Each structure stands twice: as C-alpha cells, then as structure tokens.
Amino acid sequence: MNLGKLASLVLLGLLAVSSMVFVDTGDVAVVYRFGAVDRTLDAGLGLRAPWPIERHEVVDVSEVRRAEPGPRRMLTGDTNLVDVDLIIQYRVADPVAFQLGMADAEDTLAGVVFAVTKDRVATMGVDVLLTTGRTELQQGAAQSANELLTRLDTGLRVDAVEVREITPPPDVLDAFKDVSSARGDRETLALAAEAYASKRLPQVRGSAAEEMESAKAFAADRSARAAGDVSRFQEFLEAKRAAPRAVRAQLWLETARAVGERVEVMPLRDGTEVRVSP
Amino acid sequence: MKRPLLFGFLAAALVGSSVYTVDAREVAVVTLFGKPVKTVTEPGLQAGLPWPLHQVIRFDKRTQLLSVKPAEILTRDKKNLVVEAFLLWRISDPERFLEAVGSTAVANTQLSDLVTSRIAAALGNRDFGELMTTEGDAVSMLPDNLLNGIAAIGKERLGIEALDVRLRHLGLPLQNEQSIYERMRAERSRIANAYRSEGEERAAVIRAEADREAAEILAGAEKESMAIRARADGSAAKVYAEAYAEDPNFYLFLRGLQTAETLLDEGSVLVVDSNGPLFDALTGGTP
C-alpha cells in the first residue's frame, strides 16, 4: 500500500515536472500538440501538457548569428573579377516560420545572400567596388536578401551583410597595387613641384628686394654726391668772385700736384720722349 | 482473470496503430494496401484503419534547397560560363509526389537536370555582355519565365512547387580567367600611367606658374629700380644744371679738373710736353 502511494507520488511529480517549461530570456518555445503548432511561450515559466500530447522546441530569437561562407570570385559589371568575402549577420525573426519553413534555412540564407550579392556586383564597376561601393553593396545585398527571405517565409532576417574583404584576384593584385602607388606618385610629383615653387618664389622676392634697395642706395648716393658737388662748386664760386684768376690757378695747380703724385709722367719734347732725372 | 488483460492489450494495440500524428513539418499520404486513399496536409492527431490496412507515408513539406552542382554553359556569343544554381521547392501534391518520385533525393536528382538544362537554354539566348552591366539596377540574371517553366514541369510531373531559382555563383572557367586577367592588367597599367602623367602635368604647371611669377617679380623690380635710378639721375642733373647756369665757364673748369682727377688714378701714364706749364705743375712746380 505504502509502495503504491510512493509510486503514484513519483509519477505525479514527474508529470508535473514534464509539464513545466522554463524559457530563457531571448528564447521562444514553440509548443506542438500532436505535431501541430499550438502556441509559443515567451521567456519565463510556461506550462504544457505532458508528452506524448504536447512537446516543445526552443528557438533563440535574440542571438545575432553569423555565417561566414568563405570568399567567392565574382564578375563585376565591367567584366573584372573580384574575390568577395562575406559575413552574414542574421536573426530568427519568426520562430514558427523558422521551424516549419525551410529544410536548410541557413544554407538557403547563404545561397540567397550570394545570389543577390553576385547580381549586384555584376552591375558595379571594379573601381567603385574596391573603393566607395562597399557600403552600397552591403546595404543593397542585405535589402535584396531580406525581400527574398521574407517572400520565401524562412523566418530569418538579415541584420547585415558585411563585406569582410573585397580584393582583386591574387594573379592581378600587383597591377592594382601599382595603380595605388601611381596615385601616390601623382601626389609626390605635384608636391615636389610645390616645394620647388615655395623655394623659388621667396628667393626671387629676395633678389627683387635687393635690387630695389640697391636702386634706392644709388639714388641716395647720387643726390648726396650732386648736393656735395654743388655746394663745393658754390664755395669755389664765391672765392672765385673775389679773386677769379688766383682761384683758378690755385685749383689747377692743386689738381695737377695731386695727380702728379700718383701717375707716371712721360715728358715729350717735339714729339719724342726725353729722360728726366728725378 | 487472464482473458480481459489480453483483450485490453489487443484493444490498446488496435487503437494505437489506428491513431497517428502528422507533424507540422510533414504531409502524409495514407495508403490502403499500397493504394493512396487519403492525403493529410493539416498536422495533428489523425484516425485511420489499423496496420496493416492503412499505411502512413510521410514527406517533409518544408521548402527544400537543391544546390545544383556547377555546370559549364555557353552564352549566345560563345562565351563559357560556370554557373552554380539553386532551386527552392516544396511538395505541393503529395500523392503525385509519391507516385512519381517517392523521395526528396530522387526529386533533387530529377530537378537538378531540369534546372541545368533550362539555365543553359536561357543563358544560351543571351550575350555575355547583357549579363554584366554597370548600368541599371541589380536584377536576377535569369529570366522570369525560367522559374515558370520549371514550376510547370515540377507541378505536372513531380507534384512539387518550384518557389525560386537563382544563381548562387556565376563565373568563368579557369582557362578563361587568364584572358580576363590580361585585360585587367592592361587596364590597370593604363590607369597607373594616366595617374603618373597627370602628376607630371600638374608638376609642370606648378613649376611653370612659379617660374612665370618669379619672372614677373624680377621684371617688376627691375622696372621700378630703373625708374628710381632714372629719377635720381634726373634730379642730380637738375641740381648740376642749376649750378652750371650760375657760371658755365667756371663750372666746366671745375668739373674738368674733377674728371681729370678721377680718370688719372694709380699706375696711369701721363704723356706731357716737357715745355708746357702742366709738366711743371705735375713734377713739383719748379719752372
């Protein structure tokens, strides 16, 4: 009797425990009754009928999942080749659709993202793709992928398609690197010319200023000399007015003496040289 | 005492084998002696005849991803392409599916061939250049009627619904990549050369501008300095002219002396008549 009581107690306990569903934050439990979806349970403690009437499956709807399908070679709109490496970030937006919609939801996701990315790459030029087009590619691919995923009722939603890397194939990488070094050369050449200009112009301004200063110095010298000459002339003129002949003779003699002291005098008589004893 | 137990057991087995569940992910076809009699598309608890009368055959009703293996195709302009397609499909007519195919794997095999040949036909109608363009929006490279064609055949022959067909990948055979590489290299070297020439041009312009500006500065300075010198000469001349006007003879006499003194510097040889007054004046004034 005691044993039977205990057995039924244990049975009841097991029943109660198997009827309780603990759902973590960020999860949703999908409850199936005889295989058909009956309801979903949000985070917290939920109840369901014991197996085999009901069962449940837990789906994480908050986690951002990542898929890294590896790089693929794609043709660009201008028939170049690029290697595109994608990271897909996605979430389960609809747990029921996620459970019932697709047999291989995540493979399908990667296929869809590659398909729309490839279509988009085929409309863009290689230069745009390698520089400014990355954002457009990412956003466009995410948007197109979401349209398709919604239409296919996959229950998945792409948060972001991230282009981890987009590069020319290794075989032609050197040619692309040469272009960026050529772009650098262009700047270098211009900078060297700028350096030349910024050295040349101050030099020239300097010599222009020198020229001006020497002209001004010349002018000052010229007018000072003229003033000096004239005032000297005025002095002599005044003296000469008092004694015209004497001043003239005196001045002439003084000059001759001053000159005679520093020049060699070669006397001539009737056209022939004569020796003069000092 | 033993009989009711046996009956009870048998009854339970009977009920158990005549009640079955269909999962939300499944559709079921019920056969009677191998002949389909009922299709169950709604999930849940179902009642039927006990085994071995009724047999329940279940299929996955979720959307299936068929990744078709890469195939080489030719465009209208005879360019080779490698395409990798995928088809999304699901069972729409379970009875037909059971009759015609029987399993997802068999369906995938048949659909693979269908998709490959349809894509080859569709792209064989288009030029390579039409597939790649930098103008216009991104659209699927496959024509809309491709899916319709596959869907019609799938529905009629296999009991499936084709939902979408896409190219996961479109590329070139390895040997054709080489020619693209050549072109890419040539294009890059053209761009690199253009950048370098552009740099040279810019540098030449900057240098020429600097040289012109320098020449302008120098010419301007020269012009102005010449003007200053000329003005100075002019005003000096005016000053001298005023002095000259006061006594032209004496002025010329004094200037003559000054000039002689300036001209005859150290080392000059002065040839003079030994009888003239200049000789005496030069040599000390003794007559």
Interface residues (C-beta under 8 A of the other chain):
Chain A: Y32 R33 F34 G35 A36 V37 R72 R73 M74 L75 T76 G77 D78 T79 N80 L81 Q99 L100 G101 M102 A103 D104 D107 T108 G111 V112 F114 A115 V116 K118 D119 R120 A122 T123 M124 G125 V126 G140 S144 L148 R151 L152 D153 T154 P168 P169 D171 V172 A175 F176 D178 V179 S181 A182 R183 D185 R186 E187 T188 L189 A190 A192 A193 E194 Y196 A197 R200 L201 Q203 V204 R205 S207 A208 A209 E211 M212 S214 A215 K216 F218 A219 A220 R222 S223 R225 A226 A227 D229 V230 F233 Q234 F236 L237 K240 R248 L251 W252 L253 T255 A256 R257 A258 V259 G260 R262 V263 E264 V265 M266 P267 L268 R269 V274 V276
Chain B: T21 V22 D23 A24 R25 E26 E42 P43 G44 L45 D60 R62 T63 Q64 L65 S67 F86 L88 F128 L131 M132 T133 T134 E135 G136 D137 A138 V139 S140 M141 L163 D164 R166 L167 R168 H169 L170 G171 L172 E177 I180 Y181 R183 M184 R185 E187 R188 S189 I191 A192 N193 Y195 R196 E198 G199 E200 R202 A203 A204 V205 I206 R207 E209 A210 D211 E213 A214 I217 L218 G220 A221 E222 E224 S225 M226 I228 R229 R231 A232 D233 S235 A236 V239 Y240 E242 A243 E246 D247 F250 Y251 F253 L254 L257 Q258 A260 E261 L264 D265 E266 G267 S268 V269 L270 V271 V272 D273 S274 N275 L278 F279 A281 L282 T283 G284 G285
